[in-house]
Amino acid sequence: MAFRTLLYRYFFFGWLFRDVTRGSLFERSAAWRHNVAQARWLPTYMRRWFVVGALLYAAGSFVELVIGAPLASALLYVPSALSVPINAVTIAAWAGLKALSGPL
């Protein structure tokens, strides 16, 4: 597998899940059960994004305060801030898969 694909799969979890809106009732139910089973990986993705966001924030703080380059630190602060909504979406998906019932 290409490194680019591995890097994508390391940070984004969409490839783990199946579409629950297509197929017959049995196919949708099977896809839902598959997605519920795959939800166990979502805390791992949340942890990865939290660590990357914290490291980018720390690097941005270092660049801004120690090196004294506030414009360069923005290149680190922006991806750090983007890790927050990614984690929010992941938490919502995880909670939804744990709390909601399957398709009817």
Secondary structure, DSSP 8 states (H G I E B T S, - for coil): --HHHHHHHHH--GGG---SSSS-HHHHHHHHHHHHHHGGGHHHHHHHHHHHHHHHHHHHHHIIIII--HHHHHHHHHHHHHHHHHHHHHHHHHHHHHHS----
